[in-house]
Amino acid sequence: MVNDLKAVYFVRDFAGDPKYRERKQFLDGEKPPQGRKVEVVFKDGERLVGTTLGYDPHRSGFFIFPVDPQGNNLRIFAVLTSVGKVSFF
């Protein structure tokens, strides 16, 4: 079931680059490509920063587009039952 998942990650490459450190904040003056700026903290403490087009607390989850365009994650479907906090800025 979906509620048994934390999130579904859509990635560029399954191997990734373990040395790469993903950016977790917007740069000064950076305009997000789409949606509202959001910070998501999962119940396990993982933190994601990016944008979302469809957050609705009454749905099972929502997509996040990470702030770092060079990172391995292209987008992430966050399952709401695994999310501890959602903040918009």
C-alpha positions in Angstrom: 0.0 0.0 0.0 1.0 3.6 -0.6 0.8 4.4 3.2 3.6 1.8 3.8 6.0 4.0 1.8 7.9 7.0 2.9 8.3 8.4 -0.6 9.0 7.5 -4.2 12.1 9.0 -5.7 12.4 9.6 -9.5 16.2 9.7 -10.1 18.6 10.4 -13.0 20.8 7.5 -12.3 20.3 4.5 -9.9 23.9 4.6 -8.9 24.0 8.3 -8.1 27.2 10.0 -6.9 27.9 9.4 -3.2 30.4 12.3 -3.2 27.9 14.9 -4.4 26.3 17.0 -1.7 22.9 18.1 -2.7 22.1 21.8 -2.1 19.3 22.2 0.5 18.5 25.9 0.1 17.5 28.4 -2.6 20.2 30.8 -3.8 19.7 34.5 -3.2 17.5 35.8 -5.9 16.9 32.4 -7.4 13.4 32.1 -8.9 11.9 28.6 -8.6 11.0 27.0 -11.9 7.5 26.1 -10.8 5.2 26.0 -7.8 5.6 27.2 -4.2 8.8 27.0 -2.3 8.5 24.3 0.4 10.5 22.5 3.1 9.4 19.0 4.0 10.6 17.2 7.1 9.9 13.5 7.2 9.1 11.8 10.5 12.6 10.1 10.3 14.3 13.5 10.2 15.1 13.7 6.4 14.7 17.2 5.1 13.8 18.1 1.5 13.7 21.6 0.1 12.2 22.5 -3.3 8.9 23.4 -4.9 5.5 21.8 -5.1 2.5 22.4 -7.4 -0.1 20.2 -5.6 0.2 20.0 -1.8 -3.2 19.1 -0.3 -3.2 17.8 3.3 -6.3 15.7 2.4 -4.6 13.7 -0.3 -2.3 10.7 0.1 0.8 12.6 -1.0 2.3 15.3 -3.2 5.2 15.9 -5.6 8.3 17.9 -4.6 10.8 19.2 -7.2 14.1 19.5 -5.4 15.9 22.9 -5.2 19.2 21.5 -6.6 18.9 21.0 -10.4 22.2 19.1 -10.5 21.2 16.6 -7.8 20.2 13.0 -8.6 16.6 13.4 -7.6 14.4 14.8 -10.4 11.2 14.7 -8.3 9.9 13.0 -5.3 6.4 11.8 -4.4 6.1 12.3 -0.6 3.6 10.1 1.2 1.7 12.2 3.6 1.6 9.6 6.4 5.5 9.8 6.5 5.7 13.6 6.6 6.2 15.3 9.9 6.1 18.9 8.8 5.5 21.0 5.7 6.5 24.7 5.6 6.1 27.2 2.8 8.3 30.2 2.4 
